[in-house]
Amino acid sequence: MKRLPFISALLISTFLFACAGSNVVTNGENGTHPSEDAILWQQTSAEYKALCYQAFNAAKIRIEMIESGQSDMAVTDNMAVIMDLDETVLDNSPYAVKMMREGKRYSEESWTEWVNKKEAELVPGAQDFITFLYEKGINVIFISNRDVSLIKPTIQNLAKYGIEAGPDNLFLKASNTKEERRNKLTSYSIAMLIGDNLADLDALFEEKLDLKQRDKLVNTEFSDEFGRRLIILPNPLYGDWMDALERTARKREDQLNLLKSY
Ligand SMILES: [Mg+2]
């Protein structure tokens, strides 16, 4: 989970402001923190679930179009789908809630404790989609920025839901980027990439970009690919979007000045 430090910071400021009777977006010491509404939205809104189903339904359509010869790819035995894990397959929002309630920051220790519990449930639609791929004999490859030391509980957590992960299809973070791990998959024909962070989908987003640079890539180079080769899931809790915002405007007042009004 790449951006958990942001969760912790958000949780602390959220906790403090919740105590003060406010749930507005707050200005914490790391700059950008969404309100507790982000956590509430992810865990309680039907819209969050609907967006996840929508993403996986689009992914299924992509596979069906490949199978029926209506896409840019041919069906091959080595066809594979690359999926991120956190907030793409595994739902870690209970960890975020616990940190919020305890007023704690993210720490490697608490994150490891959560992962070792193996209690993460699945993102809506993920299991059905993975089963769909299994039934078609399509390879499922997981590339996650969970630390490689967490491989055993990660495998066991996925296994609770019948999701097969092991040395051949699970690539956690050692010292290499996601792109470096993707580049080793030369024996596969990659049908699509699925994640909740744009860096899950293309190396260009692994650069330290500001808001305008990210927008430009999304609006031009990649706009036609979403819902097709690239599938993005909602994650209001953390992600590179927060780094980009902070990179663009460090102070909260400057960030708020970026907003459009009338
Ligand atoms: Mg993720």
Residues whose N, C-alpha, C, O or C-beta is under 5 A from the ligand:
A	BS01	MG	D84 L85 D86 E87 T88 D196
